[in-house]
Amino acid sequence: MGFELSIILAYAFGLILLYIVGWVLLVPLKFIIRLIWNGVIGGVLLFLVNLVGAAWGIGIVINPITAIVAGFLGVPGVILLLLLQYIL
């Protein structure tokens, strides 16, 4: 009852195919999780900047554009918005 080479190759091909399909599905999942994480951090940071910055007259108007920038970029996005507000 020895294994035939075709059976071993079929199992190997199946494992490789399973690995490729898992990798293709995992990469977008990591991107989506990272995007959600940046969005949450950016939103919380916008809220904190408006809350704490009110004492010094610093605030970022929360509109769709600032929410998108803070959501995609996270902390660097909020810093960018503060710098743009200071420059403009």
Backbone bond lengths (Angstrom), bond angles and torsions (degrees), N, CA, C in turn:
res aa  C-N    CA-C-N  psi(-1)  N-CA   C-N-CA  omega(-1)  CA-C   N-CA-C  phi
1 M - - - 1.444 - - 1.529 109.72 -
2 G 1.271 116.92 57.36 1.456 120.55 178.28 1.518 111.06 -82.12
3 F 1.302 115.19 152.91 1.452 120.64 177.55 1.519 109.94 -76.15
4 E 1.280 114.92 139.39 1.447 119.11 176.47 1.528 108.83 -86.18
5 L 1.279 117.44 153.35 1.464 123.19 -178.98 1.524 110.98 -62.56
6 S 1.311 117.96 -34.93 1.469 120.27 -178.61 1.526 111.28 -67.06
7 I 1.323 117.51 -34.62 1.460 120.71 178.19 1.530 110.14 -68.91
8 I 1.323 117.08 -43.39 1.465 121.21 179.00 1.522 109.99 -63.10
9 L 1.325 117.84 -42.81 1.461 121.06 178.71 1.529 111.17 -65.90
10 A 1.309 118.14 -35.81 1.462 121.42 178.29 1.533 110.49 -65.78
11 Y 1.316 117.94 -42.39 1.460 121.36 176.32 1.525 111.12 -64.47
12 A 1.326 117.47 -42.56 1.464 121.25 178.86 1.527 110.67 -62.78
13 F 1.334 116.41 -43.92 1.458 120.52 178.47 1.535 110.47 -63.11
14 G 1.318 116.98 -40.85 1.462 121.05 178.02 1.518 112.11 -62.83
15 L 1.321 117.69 -41.45 1.461 120.87 178.37 1.526 111.75 -66.33
16 I 1.318 116.42 -40.82 1.465 120.28 178.36 1.531 110.07 -65.20
17 L 1.314 116.77 -43.10 1.457 121.02 178.40 1.526 110.88 -63.31
18 L 1.309 117.43 -40.74 1.460 121.75 177.71 1.528 110.65 -63.09
19 Y 1.321 117.55 -41.02 1.460 121.94 177.63 1.531 110.64 -62.43
20 I 1.331 117.39 -44.56 1.465 121.49 -178.98 1.531 110.75 -64.84
21 V 1.310 117.65 -44.39 1.464 120.97 179.38 1.532 110.42 -64.25
22 G 1.316 117.50 -41.42 1.471 120.55 177.13 1.507 111.91 -62.71
23 W 1.328 117.24 -40.39 1.459 121.08 -179.55 1.526 110.21 -66.90
24 V 1.336 117.02 -41.37 1.465 121.00 -179.88 1.526 110.69 -64.91
25 L 1.297 117.91 -35.53 1.460 120.81 179.27 1.522 112.26 -79.96
26 L 1.313 118.25 -26.75 1.463 121.49 -176.51 1.520 112.07 -79.51
27 V 1.304 118.98 -35.61 1.463 121.78 -177.42 1.531 111.20 -61.07
28 P 1.349 120.55 -49.79 1.466 118.88 177.24 1.531 112.58 -63.98
29 L 1.317 117.68 -32.53 1.456 120.63 178.85 1.523 110.51 -64.22
30 K 1.331 117.53 -41.79 1.462 120.60 176.56 1.522 110.95 -62.70
31 F 1.335 116.88 -40.36 1.464 121.04 178.95 1.523 111.01 -63.87
32 I 1.331 117.09 -42.59 1.465 120.89 -179.55 1.520 110.81 -66.41
33 I 1.325 117.44 -41.81 1.466 120.95 178.49 1.522 109.92 -63.67
34 R 1.332 116.52 -42.13 1.477 119.79 178.96 1.522 110.63 -64.38
35 L 1.324 118.02 -39.82 1.450 121.95 179.54 1.530 110.85 -65.19
36 I 1.313 116.91 -42.32 1.469 120.35 177.77 1.521 110.46 -64.62
37 W 1.326 117.20 -42.82 1.462 121.37 179.58 1.530 110.18 -61.78
38 N 1.334 117.91 -45.93 1.459 120.79 178.45 1.524 111.02 -62.66
39 G 1.321 117.44 -38.14 1.452 120.89 179.01 1.519 112.63 -64.14
40 V 1.312 116.05 -43.16 1.473 120.04 179.27 1.524 110.20 -66.04
41 I 1.336 116.95 -47.30 1.462 120.42 -179.94 1.531 110.65 -62.77
42 G 1.331 117.08 -43.18 1.465 120.63 179.33 1.518 112.16 -63.22
43 G 1.326 117.41 -42.61 1.463 120.62 178.60 1.523 112.80 -64.57
44 V 1.318 116.22 -43.61 1.469 120.22 178.27 1.526 110.13 -64.22
45 L 1.334 116.95 -40.71 1.457 120.74 179.94 1.529 111.10 -67.06
46 L 1.335 118.28 -38.68 1.463 120.38 174.90 1.522 110.83 -60.00
47 F 1.325 115.95 -43.63 1.460 120.34 178.89 1.530 110.91 -62.53
48 L 1.346 116.32 -44.81 1.460 119.75 -178.90 1.529 112.22 -66.58
49 V 1.331 116.56 -38.94 1.467 119.42 178.00 1.524 109.85 -62.32
50 N 1.312 118.02 -42.30 1.460 120.90 178.62 1.526 111.82 -68.87
51 L 1.307 116.87 -35.31 1.463 120.58 -179.01 1.521 111.20 -72.54
52 V 1.323 116.73 -51.22 1.468 121.12 -177.27 1.529 110.65 -77.88
53 G 1.323 116.87 -37.28 1.456 120.25 -176.91 1.516 114.17 -71.10
54 A 1.312 118.13 -13.98 1.459 121.10 179.89 1.525 110.89 -61.37
55 A 1.320 118.05 -30.35 1.466 121.42 179.41 1.532 111.09 -67.87
56 W 1.330 117.54 -28.89 1.470 121.60 -178.78 1.524 112.29 -106.21
57 G 1.292 117.70 4.86 1.456 120.94 -178.83 1.519 113.66 77.97
58 I 1.323 117.02 21.56 1.457 121.81 178.94 1.519 107.82 -104.63
59 G 1.304 115.85 131.25 1.460 119.93 177.64 1.508 110.21 -162.21
60 I 1.292 115.65 153.55 1.453 121.96 177.34 1.518 107.13 -118.03
61 V 1.316 115.67 122.98 1.459 120.17 177.37 1.519 108.07 -66.05
62 I 1.309 115.89 128.99 1.457 119.96 -179.27 1.529 108.08 -93.13
63 N 1.330 114.86 109.13 1.455 122.32 176.71 1.531 106.79 -134.89
64 P 1.319 119.05 178.37 1.471 119.15 -177.27 1.532 113.93 -58.48
65 I 1.320 118.35 -36.50 1.463 120.68 -178.35 1.531 110.87 -68.26
66 T 1.322 117.49 -47.30 1.469 119.29 179.59 1.521 111.23 -66.92
67 A 1.325 116.85 -34.29 1.463 119.76 178.02 1.520 110.89 -66.71
68 I 1.334 117.77 -39.14 1.464 120.87 178.96 1.521 110.49 -67.51
69 V 1.344 116.88 -43.87 1.474 119.89 179.50 1.523 110.35 -62.82
70 A 1.313 117.46 -46.49 1.464 120.61 179.50 1.531 110.70 -67.40
71 G 1.306 117.39 -33.79 1.465 120.83 -179.19 1.514 112.66 -70.88
72 F 1.321 117.76 -42.47 1.463 120.59 -178.69 1.522 111.88 -76.98
73 L 1.318 117.03 -40.16 1.463 119.70 -173.16 1.523 113.98 -98.26
74 G 1.320 118.02 -17.92 1.463 120.33 178.70 1.522 111.49 72.41
75 V 1.313 117.34 -133.28 1.467 122.84 -177.15 1.533 111.39 -61.21
76 P 1.347 119.54 -46.75 1.467 117.92 177.68 1.527 112.91 -60.25
77 G 1.315 117.82 -30.76 1.455 121.22 177.68 1.524 112.31 -66.26
78 V 1.317 116.88 -40.91 1.466 120.68 178.32 1.527 109.70 -67.75
79 I 1.329 117.16 -40.53 1.463 120.35 176.90 1.528 109.70 -62.94
80 L 1.324 117.59 -41.72 1.456 121.97 177.12 1.523 110.80 -60.47
81 L 1.325 117.69 -43.06 1.460 120.75 178.43 1.523 111.46 -63.67
82 L 1.333 117.19 -39.77 1.466 119.73 177.44 1.521 111.30 -64.61
83 L 1.340 116.89 -42.27 1.467 120.37 179.10 1.529 111.00 -65.70
84 L 1.323 117.07 -41.91 1.455 119.68 178.58 1.529 111.65 -63.74
85 Q 1.316 116.80 -38.32 1.454 119.91 178.01 1.529 110.59 -66.31
86 Y 1.319 117.00 -38.45 1.457 121.01 -179.77 1.535 110.39 -68.15
87 I 1.344 116.52 -40.84 1.468 121.06 -178.01 1.531 110.59 -71.57
88 L 1.324 116.31 -43.57 1.468 119.92 -177.09 1.507 110.33 -86.10
